[in-house]
């Protein structure tokens, strides 16, 4: 025997074997392509060069050993979280950097939170994070390897 019932604009059919078949009754929204990166600018990098740099950095970062410090509290930690929010908003608001914002988000942590030395202290971490955030926002930290 086959039983049918309506569930939130979908028809679920149950056969006596227990297998489910789901038939959707609604349409998907129209496809919207990502914004073009050609006119995007990040520091001295323009267009596709940003994507190339971030891809090169990502390929290096994924092979690094995990050596990051805990996010410090205070102004530098807050600035780091604000940068994460900014990169997330670049993706959700469909900006020119939409296609690389999530890649930049994945690269941000390992690049900026890398320990300067094995015996570094929290005050060193704050100093390095502040300097690295400034370079990141200027685009000078994105060195094409």
C-alpha positions, 0 to 999 in steps of 0.5 A: 500500500502507498500512503501520501500526505502533504508536508510543507509544500512537498509530497512524501510517498511511503511505500510498504517497503518503507522507502521515502520519495520526496517530490518538491512542489515549489521552484528554486529562486533564479540564479544570480552570479557572483559580483565581478572581482575585476573592479575590486581593490584591496590596498595596492592589489586590484582585481584578479591579483587579489584572488591570485594572492589569496590562493597562493597564501592559502596553499602555503597556510594549509601546510603550516603546523598549528602554531597560533596564540589565543586571541587577546582581549582588549582593542586588538582582539576586538579589531580582529573580530571586527575584521572577521565581521567585515569579511563576512559582510563582504560575502553576504552583501554581494560586494566586489570582493564576494568571491574571495571574502571567504578565502580571506576569512580562512587565511586571516586566522593563521596569518595574523595569529601565528606565534612570533616565537615559542616563548612569546608572551601575551604582550608580544601577541598584542603588539604583533596582532595590532601590527599585522592587522594594520598590514592586512587592512593596507593589503601589504600582508598579502604577499604573492608567494 
